[in-house]
Amino acid sequence: MTRRKILLSLFLLLPLLAAGYWWWRPAAVAVVTLEAQDLVRSVVTSGRVEASRQSRLGATIGGRVVATPVAKGQTVTAGTVLLQLEPEELLAQLQQTRAQLEDAGQQQADAERQLQRQLALFRQGFVSQAALDGLQRSRDQARLRVAQLQAQLAQYQARLAQAQIRAPADGVLLEREVEVGDLLTAGSAKLSFATAGPKHVLLDVDERQLAQLASGQPALIAADAFPARRVAGKVGRIAAQVDNDRGTLEVEVLLGEDGSFLLPGMTVSAEIETARLRQVLLLPAEAVKRGQVALVQHGRLQLRPVQASAVVEGKVQILQGLRAGMAVVTPFPLLAAGSRVRIVEAAS
């Protein structure tokens, strides 16, 4: 055989040799090491932050708004002036009463002096008893008039103090519906105020998850505004009625003092832990198929039956058939038992 024929034969055999190599080469599979770990079941949803105590504040008198010293969202202490009114009608009444009181006081003083002079003359026999009695009645009426005007003035001054709407406690001004120059009528509530203290979150939870929920379950709250912070809470009240339009029910999560940085009205996400199984054997759901898993022993694929739980968040609990530390092929391979395989990487 000439050299040229030999080279041509080798050239024709190369594809066959390569095909044979790939045919007999063990299939590559990835494995995951079975470890005992906690299995946490949870409900994830969203909601909003609310203050534990929220109230509407208004004026008991009418007037024009002359000052709004506190901005929306500002934290204040008890007694801080939130709104200042100028009650024009009340101020006019107050000024008039002061003038009347001054006149009445002068009249009382005149009546007292007149009575004292006539009393001296009465003792000397120059004034009759009837005349003296008339002066005493005038003096008493003057005193009564002064007392009435003083009471009226005190009443107006007390009402004038109500021209300042103050914070009833430490807290946050959530909303103010008036500005300087607006006319505020008596009894109208135009301020929304949240008292300082532990807050809570109101969540809208799918009604299909109701069976998993119970009061006291732990929860973690997160806000987009504070991505690095998590607030611990626990489930409080669970609504007794479902919203028919949305198919959800309202769930309250109580927060501790570490949630003070969350503002009322803020949108948050929540994860409620509904169940925790401690130190169980978990596998990716894709590693189990028709009650079997694949193992690698001595370079060959071995199928083993297992008993597994339902899929929870992409994982299954292995109840029987495996032990911790065993390497399981994942995902479940499309190979027959006994196939030659090689492990190329460890699945995470």
C-alpha positions in Angstrom: 0.0 0.0 0.0 1.4 3.3 -1.0 1.9 6.1 1.5 -0.9 8.1 -0.3 -3.4 5.3 0.3 -2.4 5.0 3.9 -2.9 8.7 4.5 -6.3 8.6 2.7 -7.4 5.6 4.8 -6.4 7.4 8.0 -8.3 10.5 6.9 -11.4 8.5 6.3 -11.1 6.7 9.7 -10.8 9.9 11.7 -14.5 10.8 11.7 -15.3 7.2 12.7 -12.8 7.3 15.5 -14.1 10.6 16.7 -17.7 9.4 16.6 -16.7 6.3 18.5 -14.9 8.4 21.2 -18.0 10.6 21.7 -20.2 7.5 21.7 -18.2 5.8 24.4 -17.4 8.9 26.4 -19.3 9.0 29.7 -22.2 11.5 29.8 -21.5 14.6 31.9 -23.8 15.2 34.9 -23.9 17.6 37.8 -24.7 16.6 41.4 -25.8 18.2 44.6 -24.8 17.1 48.0 -27.8 16.3 50.2 -27.6 18.3 53.4 -29.9 18.7 56.4 -31.3 22.2 56.5 -34.4 24.2 57.7 -37.4 24.3 55.3 -39.3 27.6 55.7 -42.7 28.1 54.2 -43.8 31.6 53.8 -46.4 34.0 52.3 -45.0 37.0 50.4 -47.2 40.0 49.8 -47.3 43.8 50.0 -49.1 46.4 52.1 -48.8 49.8 53.7 -47.6 51.2 57.0 -50.1 52.7 59.4 -49.8 54.4 62.8 -51.3 52.6 65.7 -53.3 55.7 66.6 -54.4 58.1 63.9 -56.7 61.1 64.4 -58.3 64.0 62.6 -57.7 67.4 64.2 -59.8 70.5 63.6 -60.8 73.9 65.1 -63.6 74.4 67.6 -63.8 78.1 66.4 -63.8 79.5 62.9 -61.2 81.9 61.5 -58.7 82.6 58.8 -55.5 80.6 58.7 -52.5 82.9 59.4 -49.7 80.4 60.0 -48.9 76.8 59.2 -45.6 76.3 61.1 -45.4 72.5 60.6 -45.0 70.8 57.3 -46.6 67.5 56.2 -44.6 64.5 57.4 -42.8 66.5 60.1 -42.3 64.9 63.5 -43.4 67.1 66.5 -43.7 67.0 70.2 -46.8 67.3 72.3 -48.2 70.9 72.4 -46.5 72.0 69.2 -48.6 74.6 67.3 -49.7 72.9 64.0 -52.1 75.7 62.8 -52.7 79.3 63.8 -56.1 81.0 63.2 -57.1 84.6 63.4 -60.7 84.6 64.6 -61.8 88.1 63.5 -65.3 87.9 65.0 -63.9 86.6 68.3 -61.2 89.3 68.5 -63.9 92.0 67.9 -66.0 90.5 70.7 -62.9 90.3 73.0 -62.0 94.0 72.3 -65.6 95.1 73.0 -65.8 93.1 76.2 -62.6 94.6 77.5 -64.0 98.1 76.8 -67.2 97.3 78.6 -65.3 95.8 81.5 -63.3 99.0 81.8 -66.5 101.1 81.9 -68.1 98.8 84.3 -65.1 98.9 86.6 -65.3 102.7 86.6 -69.0 102.6 87.4 -68.4 100.2 90.3 -65.6 102.5 91.6 -68.0 105.5 91.4 -70.8 103.5 93.1 -68.4 102.5 95.9 -67.3 106.1 96.6 -70.8 107.4 96.5 -72.0 104.8 98.9 -69.1 105.6 101.4 -69.9 109.3 101.3 -73.6 108.7 101.9 -73.0 106.1 104.6 -71.1 108.8 106.6 -74.0 111.2 106.2 -76.5 108.5 107.1 -74.7 108.0 110.4 -75.1 111.7 111.1 -78.8 111.5 110.3 -78.7 113.5 107.0 -79.6 110.6 104.7 -82.6 108.3 105.0 -82.4 104.5 105.1 -84.3 104.2 101.8 -81.7 106.4 100.0 -78.9 104.4 101.5 -80.5 101.1 100.5 -80.8 102.4 96.9 -77.1 103.3 96.8 -76.2 99.8 98.1 -78.3 98.2 95.3 -76.6 100.3 92.7 -73.2 99.3 94.1 -74.2 95.6 94.1 -75.5 95.9 90.5 -72.2 97.4 89.5 -70.2 94.6 91.2 -72.4 92.0 89.4 -71.9 93.7 86.1 -68.1 93.6 86.5 -68.2 89.9 87.5 -70.3 89.1 84.5 -68.0 90.9 82.1 -64.9 89.3 83.7 -66.5 85.8 83.2 -67.3 86.7 79.6 -63.8 88.0 79.0 -62.3 84.8 80.4 -64.6 82.8 78.1 -63.5 84.7 75.1 -59.8 84.3 76.1 -60.3 80.6 76.5 -61.9 80.4 73.0 -59.1 82.5 71.7 -56.6 79.9 72.9 -58.4 77.5 70.7 -57.3 79.5 67.7 -54.1 77.5 67.9 -54.4 73.8 66.9 -51.7 71.9 68.8 -50.3 68.4 68.6 -52.2 66.3 71.2 -49.1 64.1 71.7 -45.7 63.3 70.2 -46.2 62.2 66.6 -46.2 63.1 62.9 -48.4 65.5 60.9 -49.6 63.2 58.1 -51.8 65.6 56.2 -52.9 69.3 56.2 -55.7 70.3 53.9 -55.5 74.1 54.4 -53.0 76.8 53.6 -52.4 80.4 54.8 -55.3 82.6 53.9 -57.9 79.8 53.8 -61.0 80.3 55.9 -61.6 77.5 58.4 -65.1 76.9 59.8 -65.7 75.7 63.4 -65.8 72.0 63.7 -64.0 71.2 60.4 -61.2 68.7 60.7 -58.4 69.6 58.3 -55.4 67.9 59.9 -54.4 64.2 60.0 -52.1 63.3 62.9 -50.4 60.1 63.8 -49.4 59.6 67.4 -45.8 58.3 68.0 -45.5 54.7 69.0 -45.3 51.2 67.5 -46.7 51.0 64.0 -48.5 48.2 62.1 -48.7 47.1 58.5 -51.9 46.2 56.7 -51.4 43.6 54.1 -53.6 42.3 51.3 -53.2 38.5 51.2 -54.7 36.2 48.6 -57.7 34.4 50.1 -56.2 31.0 48.9 -53.4 31.4 51.5 -55.8 31.9 54.4 -55.3 28.4 55.7 -51.6 29.0 56.2 -52.0 32.1 58.3 -52.3 32.4 62.1 -51.9 35.1 64.7 -48.5 35.3 66.2 -46.6 34.1 63.1 -43.3 36.0 62.6 -42.9 38.3 59.6 -40.2 40.4 58.0 -41.0 43.8 56.6 -39.0 45.7 53.9 -39.4 49.0 52.2 -37.9 50.1 48.9 -36.8 53.3 50.5 -34.6 51.4 53.0 -33.3 48.3 51.0 -30.7 47.3 53.6 -33.1 47.3 56.5 -35.6 44.7 57.7 -38.1 45.0 60.4 -39.3 42.1 62.4 -43.0 41.8 63.3 -45.7 39.3 64.0 -49.2 38.7 62.6 -51.9 40.3 64.7 -55.4 40.6 63.4 -56.7 38.6 60.4 -59.8 39.9 58.8 -62.9 37.9 59.1 -64.2 38.9 55.7 -62.7 38.6 52.2 -62.8 41.4 49.7 -65.1 39.9 47.0 -63.8 42.3 44.2 -60.1 41.5 44.7 -60.2 38.1 46.4 -58.0 39.2 49.2 -58.3 39.6 53.0 -56.6 42.2 55.2 -53.9 40.9 57.6 -52.3 43.1 60.3 -48.6 42.8 61.2 -47.6 44.4 64.4 -44.1 46.1 64.4 -41.7 46.8 67.3 -39.9 50.0 68.1 -37.2 49.2 65.4 -39.8 50.0 62.8 -40.0 53.7 63.9 -38.2 54.8 60.7 -41.1 53.6 58.6 -43.5 56.4 57.8 -47.3 56.0 57.8 -48.6 55.4 54.3 -45.3 53.9 53.1 -45.6 50.9 50.8 -43.7 47.8 52.0 -43.3 44.1 51.2 -43.8 41.4 53.8 -42.7 37.8 54.2 -44.8 35.9 56.7 -43.3 32.6 58.0 -46.1 30.2 58.0 -44.2 27.0 58.8 -40.6 25.9 59.6 -39.3 22.3 59.4 -35.9 22.0 61.1 -33.0 20.0 59.7 -34.7 18.1 57.0 -33.2 16.7 53.8 -34.0 18.9 50.8 -33.4 18.5 47.1 -34.2 20.7 44.1 -37.5 19.6 42.7 -35.9 19.0 39.3 -33.8 16.2 40.8 -36.8 14.0 41.6 -38.8 12.4 38.8 -41.6 9.8 39.3 -40.4 9.0 42.8 -36.8 8.4 41.8 -33.5 10.1 42.0 -30.2 9.4 40.2 -27.0 8.6 41.9 -23.5 8.0 40.6 -21.7 4.9 41.7 -18.4 3.7 40.2 -18.9 5.9 37.2 -22.4 4.6 36.4 -25.8 5.9 36.8 -28.0 4.3 39.5 -31.7 5.1 40.0 -33.0 4.9 43.6 -36.7 5.2 44.7 -37.4 7.8 47.3 -40.4 9.2 49.2 -40.6 12.9 48.8 -43.0 15.7 50.0 -44.8 18.2 47.8 -42.8 20.9 46.1 -42.3 24.0 48.2 -40.6 27.0 46.6 -38.7 24.8 44.2 -37.6 22.2 46.7 -38.8 18.8 48.0 -38.3 17.2 51.3 -36.8 13.7 51.1 -38.7 11.6 53.7 -37.1 8.2 52.9 -34.5 6.6 50.6 -31.5 8.9 51.1 -29.2 10.1 53.9 -27.3 13.3 54.4 -24.0 13.6 52.5 -25.1 11.6 49.4 -24.5 13.2 46.0 -27.7 13.3 43.8 -27.7 14.1 40.1 -29.6 17.3 39.2 -31.5 17.8 37.1 -32.8 14.3 36.7 -30.9 12.9 33.7 -32.5 11.5 30.5 -30.3 8.4 30.7 -30.9 4.8 31.5 -29.8 3.1 34.7 -26.2 1.8 34.3 -25.2 4.5 31.8 -21.6 5.6 32.1 -21.4 9.1 33.5 -18.9 11.6 34.8 -19.4 14.4 37.3 -18.3 17.7 35.7 -19.5 20.2 38.3 -21.3 20.3 41.6 -24.7 21.9 41.4 -25.4 24.6 44.0 
